[in-house]
Amino acid sequence: TISTVVFASGDYVNNAEDESAIDLVITMSDTSANGRVATATLNSAAYVCTISSTACTASITSAGLKDLTDGTSYSFSVAISDAAGNAATAHTAESFIYDITVAAASESTAVTTPTKDTTPDAIISVAEVGTIAVGGTAGCALSSTATMASGTNTITLGTFSTNQAYVCTVTFTDDAGNAASALDLTSFTLDT
């Protein structure tokens, strides 16, 4: 019997990961299937490997991954042939989401300028769950959480200490690991 089926990319396949093959490791509960063929089916394509002792690795090709539909959840169907070549009941517990696109964050509300606030807020919108990183002019940083919910999010920038103009950038990365283009927030001036 199949003990585990583990897809090396985890819960998602992103735009960078589908550029090369990804391993699917099939582990048996004992050595009784040694020498038998394991067939992993994904999107009607079959990927095979021969069990050596208690495991084998099927390579899911880049071409096979790129045939998938963005934003769709997929499950592997893995079956092991018996000594006569008959396939056993398929193992279907290993699944992932094929997610290769991400929309950039957009600015809903800019920092008031000029501002005396050394940790000003801006409001951004994102189309899905993920995280942000803040960069830009020296001093631009994130004082609030980097975790974003889908929709509008208030972010706190700072702590700013120099009276000058700032242009901060926000780069959004979705849970699949796809990074969007950086968003330049509206420039603001600190005047304490």
Buried (B, 14 or more C-beta within 10 A) or exposed (E): EBEEBEBBBEEBBBBEBBEEBBEBBBBBEEEEBBEBBBBBBBBEBEBEBEBEEBBBBBBBBBEBBEBBEEEEEBBBBBBBBEEEEEBBEBBEEBEBBBBBBBBBBBBEEBBBBEBEBBEBBBBBBBBBEBBBBBBBBEBBBBBBEEEBEEEEBEBBBBEBEEEEEBEBBBBBBBBBBBBBEBBEBEBBEBEE
